[in-house]
Amino acid sequence: MFIILTYAITIIIKGVKMFWLILLVAFAASCILVYLFKDKLTLKHGLVEGSIVGGILRFSLPLFVGNIFQQFTSFTSAMIVGQNLGSRSVAVMGQANMVYFFLVSLAIGLALGIGILVAQNFGAKRWQQLNDIIGTGYLFTIAIALVITIVGITFTPQILSWLGTSPEIVPMAIVYLRIFFVGTIFSFGYNAIASVLRGVGDSITPLIFLIVAAGVAVGFNLLFIVVFGLGIGSVAVATVLSQAVACFGVIIYSRTLSDSYLHVRFRQLRFNAKAFGTILYLGLPSGLQQSLITLSVLVLVRLVNAHGLEAAAAYSAIVIIDGFVGLPAMTLAMAASTFVGQNLGAGQLQRITKGVNYTSFILIAFVGFVCYAIIIPFRYAILGLFIPAHETEVLRIGAGFFITVAWFYPLVGLMFIFNSALRGLGMAITSLLLSLTVLVGFRIPIAHFFDNRFGLVGVWAVYPTTWALGLITNFIVWKLTDIKKIYHKLQMAKS
């Protein structure tokens, strides 16, 4: 915190906008509130007892704030870069971040799968199976992180070439992306341990370390770019340092302060073939789902890049803002998955449907307010945080996206909730097939057709079109699913 305050004073002295002071005060206030209410937000008995709405909110709030701070790094980095280095550097960040997420999304999906298994076994109080899943999951996470690091560093130029990245920014993007890949092990390590903690109902501990990491990232970004005047590569360095802080934080916590069944002792980790098979069965479809959906987004990136560097820069800012708008959907989807998994494991079947319905109502209210009261009316001002005012064409393109798409954000949130609820029931293959059919099988051909027919506006229209299709298909499958039958099969498999 001392580092952040020091650089805040430096920024103010240099005459930077009052916005930065407000941002840093909000950051400090969030840290204080999380610390003061950490005990009340912790779910000591998971999500299988007490008020359904209260449990969902208490679980989701720390997770939501944590996701905000996870996005906080890229958000503030893009602001610093855009206002100091221009929209081309923002385009570098956007291209590199999306490529990186594509390669790591497999591991993120696997972490979600591990979290679901942890939730089910925690709810059923099967401690030996819980330990087997945790140990095997950590070993698998380490292995896949090393593979992705090597592959990513080696093939960075080829990936950017396939995307059609503008030659003007390719050299900067290569440096930025390769630095990112160096920190893959820290990102994966944090996500794996955080997923385990959330699986047992502890979403507050990962939040605390995310807040600390976000502060580290902002402090180093201000130091590197504003104070020392370094280039875009320093942003990647700051991100890697923040990821390392979060990773080592949860490791230390898990080794010392958590319940004994969560203790991380790397020398004692053992590979369990049965647990590995279960993780693959549930986690691999989730990981492939994340990767292939991200691949469909990269297809959109390629189409956007064909419309020029201004469009690429606008889209990079769009993706960052879109990430913030999508936070409630991601958070509530994770809450729904954990809620369903724990209550299925505990045999509390009557709570499952109610929990998913309440989660959907919460999402509609919150996302609707964000979109209709903030994003649409203030789209130019929000884009202006990342794009200098004189780059009017970039601002115009970005505003066109939100006036086309922002009305439909509740659709994607509901789609995620029903899809995640199916994963919480153990229907990982069904969840995968639904997502791939709509967000890959339909999205890619629709994107090419709309782009050829309507240009850049057509690319924007792909989003609400595929969201609507995804919501309809996931909702129908959810309503037709026999939860009692799934529970009885689960009980028979245990005996």
N, C-alpha and C positions, 0 to 999 in steps of 0.2 A: 504493500500500500504506500509505503514511503517513496518508492521509485515512481509510482504513478503520480503522486502529488508533486514530486520534484519536477517531473516533465510537464505537468499541467501548468505550473508556474512559468516554466520556460516558454510554453506555447502562448500563454497570455501576454507575456512580455513582448513576444514577437508580433503581437497584434492579430492573432488568429481569432476567428469568430467566437462569440460567447457560447456558441453551441457546444464547444468542447468542454467548457467549464460545467455546463448543465449535464453533459454526458457523464463526466467523471463524478459529479455529485450523485447522480442517479446510480452509478456503479457502486459507490461507497454505501449509499443508503440500502441497496439490495443486499450487500454483504452483511450489514448490520441486522436487517430483517430476517435473513436466513438464519443467522446465528441465534437470534432471540427466539425464533419459533421452531427451531430444529426438532425439539422434543415433541411438540404437538403435531408436527407433520410426519413423524415417523410412525409407520404402521407396525406395531409390535406383534400383532396377530395376523398379519397379512390382510387379504381381501375377502376372507371367507366368513367374517363375523361383522356384526354391526350394520350401520346405515350403508346402503349401496351407494347412494349419491355422495354421502360424506366420504366414504372410502375411496371412490373414484377421484373426487376432487383433491383429497389429501395426498393420494398417490400421484395425481397428474400435476399438481401445482409445482412441486420441486422439480419434476421431470420437465415441465414446460419452461420454468426459469433456467434449468440447466441447458435445455436446447437453445434458449435465447443466448446464453453465454457462449455456447458452442458456435452459434452463428455470429456472435458478437465479434469474434476475432476477424472473420472474413469481412464482416460489415464495416468495422472501423478501419481495417486495412485498406479496403476499397475506397473509403472516404479519404483517407490520408493520401493514397496513391493518386486518386482522381483529381484532388485539389492541388497537389504538388507536382505530379508527373504527367497529368493529362489522361485523356480517354484511351489512348493507345496502350498505356500501361494497364488500365483497367481491363482492356481486351485481353492482354497477356494473362492476367489473373484468371479471367473467366474461362479462357480456353484451357489453361493448365489445370484449374480446379476441377473442371468437368471430366477431363481425361483421368485425373487422379481418382476421382470418385468412382469412375467406371471400373478401374482396376481394383479398388479396395472394397467395392460394394459387395463382392462375393463374401469377403470375410465379415463385413457388417451384417449381412444376411445370416451367416453362420452363427454369429454372436447372438442374434435374435432367436435363432433356433435353440441355442444353448439356454438362453434365458427362459424360453417356454418350458423346456425339459426341467430346468431347475424349479420353476413355478409349480409344475405338476407334482414333482417328487417332494417339494417342500410342503405343499398342501396335503399330501398323503403321509407326510412324516416318514418317508423312506430314506434314512440317513446314509446308508451304505451306497445306494444307487446315486444319491446326490453327490457324494464324494467322488465316485467313479466318473460321473459326468463332468464335474468341475475339473478334475485333474486331466482327463483326456481332452477336454475342450481347450484348456490352456496350452497343452503340448501341440495340439493341432493348430492353434492360433499362431504360435511362434513359428512353426514350420511354414505355414502359408504366407506369413509376413515376409520371411526371408526370400521366398520364391518371387513374390510380387515386387520386392525391392530390386532384385537382380533383373527381372524381366522389364520392369518399368524404366530403369536407368538405361538399359541396353537399347530399347526400341522407342525411346522418346521421339527422335526425329521422324521415324516412319509413321508414328501415330499422328503427329501434327500434320504431316504431309497428307495423310488420308483425310483428315478433317478439312483440308483446304484452307488452313490457316494462312493469313496474309504473309507473304515473304518479308514484309517490313517488320513484323514482330516475332518471327520464328526464332532468331537467335536468343532473344530475351526469354521467350517461352521455354526453350530447351533448358536454359540455366535454372529458371524458376522451378520447372517441373522436376528436374533431377534432384534438386535440393529437397523438394517435397518427399521424394521417394526414400531419401535417407532416413526420414523420420517415420517411415511406415511401421516399424516395430513398436514405437511409442503409441501411435494411434491405435493399432490393433490391441496392444496390451491393455490400454485404458478401456476400450470398448468391451473387451472380453470380461474383465473383472467387474466393470460397471453393470454389464448385462446380468451377471450372477447376483450381484447385490440387489438389483431391481427385481430379479426373479423371486427373491425372498421378501419383497415388499419394502426394501430400503432404497428409496429413490433420493433421499436427502444427502447421503454421503457422496455419491458421484457428483451431485450438484455443487457441494462445497469445493471439491477439487477443480471442477470446471470454472468456477468463479475465480479461483486463484490463478488458474492457467490463462483465463481471459485477460486478467489484469497484467500478467507477465507479457502477453502478446502485444497488448496496447502500449505498454511502457516501452518495449523494445522497438515497436514500429515508429513511435514518436522519436525515440532516440536516433534510430538509424536513418530515417528519411528527413525529418524536420530539422533535427539538430546537426547531424553529421552529413546530410545531403547525399546519402547513398542511393543506389538504384533499386530496381524492382526485385532483384535477387535477395535483398535484405529482408523483404517481407516474408519470403519463404523460410529464411533462417529464423525469424521471430516466431513463425508458426511452429516450426519443429521444436524450438526451445519450450514453447508453451505446452506442446503435446508431451514432451518429456516430463515436465512438472506434473501434469495430470496423471501420467502413467505411474511415476514413482510414488505419487501421493496415495493412489488407491492400493498399490502394492504394499506400502508401509502400513496402511490401515488394515489390510487383510491379513498381514503377518502378525499384527500386534493387538489391535483393538476390537476386531469383530468377534462374533461367536466362533467357537472352536472349529465347527464344521466348515467354516469359510476360510480358515487360515491358509495362506499361500506359503508353501515350503517347496521351492523348486526342486531341491534334491530328493524330495519325497514324492514328487509327481510320478504317477504310474499310468502307463497306457493300458486301457481296458478295451479289448476288441468289441465286446458287446455294447459298451457305452458308445464307442466310436461309431458302430453301425447305427445306433439309435440317433446319434447326433447328425450323421449323414442323411438318414431318412427324413428327419424333420428339418435340419438346418440347410442341407444342400439345395433342396427346392427353394427355400427362402433366399439363399445366396444367389442362385441362378436367376431367381425372379428379380432381385435387385440389379444384378449385372445386365440382364437383357433389357430391362426397362430403361436403365441408364444408356444402353446402346441405342435404344430408340430415340432418346434425347440427343445423343451425339449425331444421329442422322439429321435431326432438326438443326443442330449446330452447323453441320455441313451445308445444309440448304441456306441457312442464314448467312454464312460466310460468303456464299456465292453472290450475295447482294451488296457486298462491299465492306470496307473496314468500319464505316460508320455504323452499319447494321450490326456488325460483330461486337463493337464497343457497347452499343445500346443493349444488345442481348446479354452481355456479361453483367451489366448493371441490373437488368431485368431478373436474371437468375438469382442474384444476391437478394433482391427485394422479394422475389417469389419464395425464396427459402424461408424468409421471415414470416410471410403470410401463411406458408404451409406448416409452420410450427405447431399450431393447435391441432391440425389434422394428424401429424405424425405423433404428437404426444398422446392424444386421446386414442389413437390406434394402438399404440404400445400399451396404454392402460387397459384397453379392451382385451388385448391378447393375454396380458398377465391375469386380469380378472377372470376371464373364461378358463384359463389354464388352472389357476388355483382352485376355483370352485368346482371344476370338473374332477380334479384330483381328490377334493374333499367330499365329493358326492352332493354338493349343494346345487342341484340342477335347477331348482326353482329360481335361483338368483341370476342365472346366466342370461336368459332372455331379457329380464328386467335391466340388468347391468348394461347390455348392449343398447337397449332402447334409450336409457337415461344418458348414456355417453353420446348418442346421436343427437339428442335434444340440446345438450350442452354445446356440441360442436356447431350446430346450426345457429344458435344464438350468438356465440362468440365470433365465429368466422364472418357471419353476416354483418355484425357491427364493424369489424375491422375493414372489410371490403367496402361497404356502402357509406360508412361515415368517415373513413380515413383515406384508403388507397385511391378510390376513384376521384373524390373532390380535390385531393392534394397530390395527384400523380406527378405534376411538373416539379413541385417543391421537393418531393421525395427523390426523384431522379436527379435533381440538382445537387443532392448531397454527394453524388459520385461523378457527375458530369459538369465541367465548367460551364458557366452561363453562356459563353460565346459560341459553344458548340451546339448551335440551335438544331441542326439536322439530327444529331444523335439524340437530343432531347425529344424531338418530334417523333422519331421512330419508337423510342421507349414508351412515350405516352400513348401511342397507337396500340401497343400491346395491351396495356392495362384497361383502356376503354373498351377493348374487344373481349378480354378474358376475365377481368376481375369480378364481373357479375356472377360467374359460375363457380367460384372457389368452394362453396359449400358442397358441390357435387363430388369433387375429388376427396374431400374430407370424409364424407359418408362412404364412398367407395373403399377407402382405406380401412375404416372401422369394420365394415362387414367382412372384408378380406382378412383382416387381422384376427377377427373373432373366429373365423374358420381355421386359421392356423392355431389358435389357442385350443381348439377342439382336437388338434392333431391331424387335421385335414390339409397337410402341407402340400401334397400333390395337387389336390383340387384348387387350393389357393394359387399355386403356381400356374396351373393351366388357365385359370380365369384371367390372371394378370397378363400372361403371355398372349393369349388370344386377342385381348382388347388393346393393350398398350404396346404390343409389338406387331402381332398379326394384322390388326386393323390400322394402327397408327402409322406405320411406315408407308404402306401404299396410299393411305388417305393424304399423308403429308406431301408426297410427290404429286398426287393429283391436284390438291389444293394449290400447291406452289406453282405448278404449270398453268393453272387456270386463273388464279387470283393474285399471284405474287406473294409479297411478304405478309400481307393481311391474311392470305390463305394459310400460311404457316401458323400464324397466331390462332386461327380458327380451329386448328387441329386439336388444341388443348380441350376446349369445352366439348367438342364432338366426342372425343374418346373418353372423357370423364363421364359423360352421360351414358355411353354404352357400358362402361365399366360398372357404374352404379347399378344399372338395371340388372346385369347378369349376376353380380355378387349378391344383390338383395334377393333375387329369385332363389339362388342356391341356398342362401342362409335360411330362408323361410321353409324350404323343402327338407332341410337337414333334421334328422331324428336324433336329438341330443341324448335321449334315454338309451337308444340303441348303441350309440358310441360309448356311453358310460358302462353299459353291461359288457361290451367287448373288452373294454379296458380292464374290468374286474376279472373277466375270464382269463385274460392274458397274464394277470398277476398270480393266479392260482395254479 
